[in-house]
Amino acid sequence: MNPITMDNYGEILRECGFITIIPKYLIRYHTMVRSRTLKQLKKEGLIDGDLQLKDKLEQCFDNWPSSHKLSQDFDEMSTSILTIRMYILEKYLNWKLNVSTEEFQKYCKHYLPLKHKPMQDIQEAISIAETDIGFTQETVRRNGFVISSDPVNTRLILDNIPTIAGQDIREAIKIEPAILKNNYNGLLQIRSILEEYRISAEAQRNCLKIYCMCPETVRERLEELVQLKEYQMLKSNPRVLSMVVHKKKMLSRLTKMNAANKQCYSLNHLISSKKVFNNYIGNFGSKACGRDIAILISTCLQSSINTSSSASAISSKTTAASIVKRLKKHKFWLHTALSVIDDNIKFLQKWFQNEVIFNNCHLLLYPGFDIQQHIEFFLGMRNSNGFKQETIPLDSSYNNIRYGKLTDDQILALTLYEIEKKYHFSGDGIWSKQDPCRTESQLS
């Protein structure tokens, strides 16, 4: 028996008028409150023979008007302490929070500590929730675990963790009340783990459920996920922690998508509802999420796009919006897998500055082999001032190009031109090399 449980049991026995409280009673607590009747307890001298338990328990709650204390006589020959405690608690919550009988029964079923929580702790938990955190009556009633939360733990969290995920702890709890289910030390450990894995405050704010998990589970899942290419691609996404929270579902869906040859997917497909995923997996072709594409490109290129001057710095949001605006000009921009874009960025960064890649971001939508073939050719021609032997068919008008004068921007533009001209600059047909399902979708 842990110390908190032992303390709760002792406090409940004190509230119920036990004359003395010894370790034997704590060990046999459930027998005392569930199995023994009031008559038996009085006969054994454990509680005063004249004690009116209902009245004594009602006195545990402050400011409870007598007019709302419904009278009911209990047969001491057949009534246990637990029966009376639950009756009093239900009536109090009905007055305090308008909790219905059905809601109270759900609380008792789903939040087992409620049955064995001292009345004083319940009253204090509600008081902290309403006056300190700022929960409305409806919020407390909708989240029954708040009523059974440990006020000492809640106070530790509020007093010693001023911020979480870069925002005030009270605001975070309002957004995700289930944080109160976790203990104080657990929250500190989770925050430390997320810092260790360099999870941004924005990502934490987008998935506060991470703070409702066990610290050991968070670490275990992150250790496994960092080995996945999908996580590496999406780790800069503000919703990346959803992959940690829904790890089992995500891995299962990745397996199904690979079996269905679905290369284009978004983070939403990995964590969305079953209905959304089934629609995606059952339809011809596949699409990525434009927002995920923009975030991937902008975060990979952001550091070099921004300058040291705050006046000219481009925010991440603005950059993502700019990328979407550019890419939307291409009618098939959503039909490129995130993995292809990620590989293309890594390849181009070996040769070009991020700002140059940003200016020619349409090129990221194309098969990596075609890009590499043309880039290596044009770079070779520039470095040899045009004397490199041609290895790919080019437009005859290129004979007059002064290759040694080509800029990085011009090389990427020429690469895009050479790839697209085979398809009459429509973009159609290029991705058939990457995903056969996409061709079938376009023909249907």
N, C-alpha and C positions, 0 to 999 in steps of 0.2 A: 504494500500500500504506500503510495507516494505521500509526501508531507502535505500537499495541498488537499488531497482527498481526505486525509486524516483530520486536517483542520476543519474542513467543511462538515464532516460527520460530527465532530465535537460541537461545532457551533449549532448544528441542527438539534442535537440532543439538549443543548442549553436552552435554545428557543422553546423547546417542547417541555421544559420544566423538570428535567432530570435533576434529582437532588444532588447526586454525585456523578462524576464522569470519570471512569477509569478505563485503562487500555482494553480490558475484556469487553466493555460495551462497544468500543470503537470497532473491534474485530468482529463482533456479532451485530454490527449496526443494522444490516438488512433484516436480520431476525427481529430486532427490536422494533423497527418501524414498519415492517411489512407483515410479519407473521403474528406478533403478539398483539392482543387487543388492549385497549385502554384499561379494561377491568383487570387483566392479568398484570399489567405494569404497576397499577396502583396496589394490587394485592401483594406484589413482591416488594413494595416499598421503594420502587425506583422513581416514582413521581408522587407528588402530594395527592392524597385521596380526595381533597376538595377542589382540585385543579379543574378549571373549565378550559380545556385546551383550545377550543375555538376562539374564546375571548383573548387568551394569551397570544395566540398567533396573529390575531387582528391588530394587536397593539404593536406588532413589529413594524407596521407600515405607518409612516407619518402622514398627516393631513388627509386621512381617509374618512370622509363624512360617515357618521353613524347611519344616516338615512340610506346609504348604499351598502351597508353590511346586512345582507339578507340573513334572517334568522332561520336556522335549521337545527333540529335536535338530532343528535347522533346516539345510537344505542352503543354504550360502552362495552357491552358484552360481545359485540360483533364488529366493532369498528377499530381500525388500526390508525396509527399516527399518520401514515402516508396518505390514507384516504382523506383525513381532515385537512392535512397540509395542501393537497391538491385542490380540494374544494375552496379553501380560503384563497389560494393563489389565483385560481380561475376567476373568482369574484373580484379580486383586486385588479387583475389585468383587464377585466371587462370594464371596470370603472376608469382605470388610468389610461388605457389605450383603445378602448372599444373592441377588445378581442372577443370574437364569438366563440361558442363552445366548440365548433368544428375546427377553428384555428388553434385553439388551445390543445385539442387532441392531437393535431398535427405537430405542434411544438413538442409535446411529450413523446411522440413517436420518433421524431427525427432528431431532436436535441435532448438526448438522454440525460445529460448533466442537470437539466432543469428540475427534474424530480428530486434531486439530491443537492440542491443549491440553497444555502441559507437565505431566508427571506430578506435579511439586511443586504446581502450581496446583490440580490435581484433588484431591490429598490435602488441601490447605488449604481448598478449597471445602467438602469434606465435613466437615472439622473445625469450621469456622465454623457450618455448618448444624446440627450436632449439639450442640456445646458452648455456642455463643453464642446462636443463635436458639432452640434447643430442639426442633428437628425430631426425630421418631422415625426409626428406621431405615426403617420402612414408608413414612413420608412422603417421605423422600429417594428411595427406590426408585420410588415412584409418580410423583414429579416429577423425571424424569431431567435436566431442564434445570438443576437445582440442582448436579448433578455437574459440568456444563460451565460454570457461572457464573464470572465473573471475581472472584476473591477480593479484589482491590484495590478494585473497584467496590463489592462487598458491604460491605467494611470502611468505605469512605467513607460509605455510606448509614447504617450502624449507628452510626458515630461522630459524624456531623454532622446527621442528621435524627432527633432523639430521638422526635418524635411525628409522626403523620400521621393525618389525619381525626379528630383529637382523641384518639387513643389511642397507646399505646407502639408504636414502629415494629416491634418484634419480634412483638408480638401481631398487628399488621396483616399482617405477612409470613406468620405461621402461618395466618391466615385465607385469604390470597391469595398463595401462594408465587410466582406468576408476576411479582410486583413485582420480583423479583430479575433478571428479564429486562431491565428498564429500567435506564438509567444514572442516576447520581447527579444530574447536571444536569437530566435529563428530569423526574425526580420534583419537583425544586424548581420547574421551570417550570409543571408541571401544577398544583401546589398554588397557585402565584401566580395562574394563570388561574381556578381555581375560586373563589378569594377575590375576584377581580375581578368575577366574575359572581354573587357573594354566594350561593354554594352552601353550605348549612349542613354542619357537621361530621357531623351525623346522616345526611344524604343521602350524604356521602362514605363513611361507614362501611357503609351499605347497598349500596354498589356500588364496592368497592375495585378492581374491574377497570379503572376509569377510570385508575388509576395504572399500568396495564400498556400504555397506549396511547402513541402519539407525541404530544408536546405540540402540534405544529402541527395534528394531526388533531382534538384536543380543542377547540382554539380555533376551527377552521374549522366544526366541527359545532355548537358553541354559538352562533356568529354566525348560522348558518342557522336554528337551532331557535328562537331568541328571537323570530323574526319570526312563528312559528306561534301561532295562538290556542290550540291544544292544549297547547303547552308553557307558555304563559302561565297556563292553568288549573291545570296539574299541577306548576308549578315549586316549590310548597311541599310537594309530596309527598315523603316520605323516599326514595322509589325513583326520583326524577326522572332521576338520572344514567343509569338503564337506557335512557332515550330517546337519550342520547348514544352509549352503547356499541352499541345496536342501531338506529342511525338509519335505515339503509337498509331494514331489515325493517319498522320502524315506519311510515315514509312509504308503503311499498308497501301496508301493511295499512290505513292511513287511506284510501287511494284505493279499495281494495276495499270498505271499509265505507260510504263515501259512495255508491258505485255500487249497493250493496245497501240503501241508505236505512237504515242502522243508526246511529241517533243516540245510543243509549245504549251506552256502552262504558266500559271501565275501562283503567287502565294495563296491567293484566295481559293484556288482549286484544291490546295493541299489541306486547308483547314475549314472550308465552308461546310454548310449543311449537307446531309446525305443527298437531298433532292437536287441541289445545285451540282454536286459532283456527278451524280448519275446522268444528269442532262448533258454535262460536258463529255463524259466518257462514252456516252451512247451516240453522240452526234458525229457526223463526218467532219474530218479536218480538225483543226484546233487553233486557238488564238491565245496569245499572251495578253497580260494586262498592260495597257499603255502606261499606267502609273508606275508599275514595277520596272518596265523598261527604262522610263525616264529617271527613276531613282537610281537604278544600276549605273546608267551612263553618267549621271550628274555626280554621284558620289565618287566614282572612279576618276573623274576628270576634275573634280572641284578644286583640289589643292592648288593646281597650277593655273586654273582659270582666274582665281582670285588674285588680286595684287595686294601689296602691303598697304596701300592707301585705302582707308575705310570708305572714302567717298566713291571710289571706283570699284570696290569689291562687289562681287555678284553673290547674292545669297543663294543658298542651296535651293530654296523654293523657286526663286526666279530662274535659276539655271534649269531646273526640271521643267518648268513651264515653257522655257525657250526651246528645250529639246523636243517636247511634245509638239509645239507649234511647227518646228522644222520637219519632224518625222511624219506628221499627219499629211504632208503633201504627197507622201508615197502611199498609194491605196492598199498596199500589202504589208504595211509596217508592223501590224500586229501578228503577222504570220511567221515571225522569226523567233526561234527559241532563245530564251535567256542565256543558255549555255553557249550558243553561237556568238551572241553579242559579247559575252564575257571573254571568250577566247579571242575574238577579234580585237577587243580593247587591249588585252595583254600583248598580243602580237604587235599592234601598231605602236604601243608605248615603247617598244624596243628601239624604234627608229624616229618617232615624231613626238613633238611636244604636245601636251594635253590640249592646249588651245587650238592647235592645228586640227587635231582629231575632232574637237568640238565643232569647229567650223565646217567639217566634212562628215558630220555624224551619220548621214545617210549610208555611208559606206559600211557602217557596222551591221547593217541588215543583210549583208550578202555572205555567201559561203566562204569560209576561211581559205579554202584551197585557191579559189579564184583570186582573192585579194592578195594572198602571199605570192602567187605566181607573177602578178603584174607589178606589185611593189618591188619585188626583188629585181625584176627586169629594169624598171625605170630608175631605181637607185644605182644599179650597175651601169646603166647608160650615163647617168649624171656623173658618177665617179670617174668613168673612163672618157668623159667628154664626147660621148656618142660613138666611140670606137668598139663598143662591146657588140659581139655578134648577136643578131636577133634570135631569140628562142621562141617567140610567140608571134602570131600574125598580127600586124598592125596596119592602120590606115596609111596609104601611100603618101598622104600629105605630111606625115611625120618626118619625111626626109629632110625637110627644111627646119626642123626644130633644133635649137641650140641646147642640147641636153645639159650641158654644163651650167646653164643659167637657170634651170628649173628650180623653183622654190618648193618647199615641202607641201604647201597648199596646192600648188599646181600638180604635183605628183599624185596626190590623193584624188584630185579632180579628174585627172586623166585616167586613173585606175577605175573610178566609178563610170566614166564614159565608156571605156573599153568593155567593161562587164555588161553594161546596159544595152549597148548598141546591137548586140546579138538578138535582143528581145524587143527591138524597136522602141526602147525607152518606156516600155509599159510596166516593167517589173515582173510581168507574168512569165512563169516557166522556170525562173531561176531556182526556186526552192524545191523543185522536184528532185534535186540531187540530195536534199536533206531529209525530206519527209514524204514518202509515197502517198500517205493519206491526204496530204494537202492538195496534191494534183487531182485526186479523186474528188475532193470537195469542190475544187474550182470548175471541174467539168460537169458536176451535177447541177 
